[in-house]
């Protein structure tokens, strides 16, 4: 179960990371950076929760 949650979290992280990079390339730096930072924070939280709580 933990492996599935971590793999799914990584998949969602990379999808949002690429979207953040796309926004930066479209000259929307603040939204792009915000999306990247938020996705990194959520990835860390999801991995910690899956390792310690599930």
SEDO-760734 format. One record per atom (N, C-alpha, C): x negated, y negated, z negated. Coordinates in steps of 0.02 Angstrom, whole numbers, padded with zeros to 5 digits, always signed. Layout:
N
XYZ
...
end
This chain:
54
-00041+00060+00000
+00000+00000+00000
-00043-00063+00000
-00096-00063-00040
-00140-00122-00043
-00173-00135+00024
-00193-00081+00058
-00227-00089+00123
-00179-00120+00174
-00116-00098+00173
-00067-00125+00221
-00056-00199+00208
-00051-00219+00146
-00040-00289+00128
-00100-00331+00150
-00160-00306+00138
-00220-00343+00157
-00226-00349+00233
-00214-00295+00269
-00218-00298+00343
-00165-00345+00371
-00105-00342+00345
-00052-00387+00368
-00069-00460+00352
-00098-00472+00293
-00119-00539+00274
-00174-00566+00321
-00221-00523+00339
-00274-00543+00385
-00246-00559+00454
-00198-00519+00477
-00167-00530+00542
-00132-00599+00543
-00093-00613+00492
-00058-00677+00488
-00107-00734+00482
-00162-00723+00443
-00213-00775+00435
-00244-00793+00503
-00262-00742+00542
-00294-00757+00606
-00246-00791+00655
-00182-00772+00653
-00133-00805+00696
-00127-00879+00677
-00124-00895+00613
-00118-00965+00593
-00184-01002+00603
-00240-00967+00595
-00305-00999+00608
-00310-01021+00680
-00291-00977+00726
-00294-00995+00797
-00245-01052+00814
-00188-01053+00780
-00142-01108+00791
-00171-01174+00765
-00205-01172+00708
-00239-01232+00682
-00293-01257+00729
-00331-01210+00758
-00382-01229+00807
-00350-01260+00869
-00294-01231+00890
-00257-01258+00947
-00234-01330+00934
-00209-01342+00874
-00186-01410+00856
-00245-01458+00855
-00303-01437+00831
-00361-01481+00831
-00382-01498+00902
-00379-01448+00947
-00398-01460+01017
-00349-01506+01053
-00287-01509+01028
-00236-01553+01057
-00238-01623+01026
-00293-01640+00992
-00304-01705+00960
-00254-01718+00903
-00236-01666+00867
-00196-01672+00806
-00239-01646+00749
-00290-01685+00730
-00339-01661+00682
-00309-01649+00612
-00270-01695+00587
-00244-01688+00518
-00197-01628+00512
-00148-01619+00556
-00107-01558+00550
-00147-01494+00561
-00194-01494+00606
-00235-01434+00619
-00277-01415+00559
-00309-01464+00528
-00350-01451+00469
-00306-01429+00411
-00248-01460+00404
-00201-01441+00350
-00179-01369+00358
-00164-01348+00419
-00142-01279+00431
-00198-01230+00414
-00260-01247+00433
-00316-01203+00420
-00329-01197+00345
-00328-01253+00310
-00341-01252+00238
-00285-01213+00202
-00223-01224+00221
-00167-01189+00190
-00171-01114+00203
-00191-01095+00263
-00195-01023+00278
-00252-00990+00240
-00308-01025+00229
-00363-00997+00190
-00341-00988+00118
-00308-01038+00090
-00285-01034+00020
-00236-00976+00012
-00189-00970+00058
-00139-00917+00053
-00171-00848+00062
-00221-00843+00106
-00255-00779+00114
-00289-00758+00050
-00323-00804+00017
-00357-00788-00046
-00306-00767-00099
-00251-00804-00104
-00200-00787-00154
-00169-00719-00140
-00153-00705-00076
-00121-00641-00060
-00167-00582-00073
-00231-00590-00058
-00278-00535-00072
-00286-00525-00147
-00291-00578-00185
-00297-00571-00257
-00235-00539-00288
-00177-00559-00265
-00115-00530-00291
-00110-00456-00272
-00129-00439-00211
-00124-00369-00191
-00174-00325-00228
-00232-00352-00245
-00282-00312-00280
-00266-00303-00353
-00238-00354-00385
-00229-00351-00458
-00157-00336-00480
-00107-00347-00438
-00039-00340-00461
-00003-00279-00431
-00023-00258-00373
+00014-00202-00341
-00019-00137-00363
end
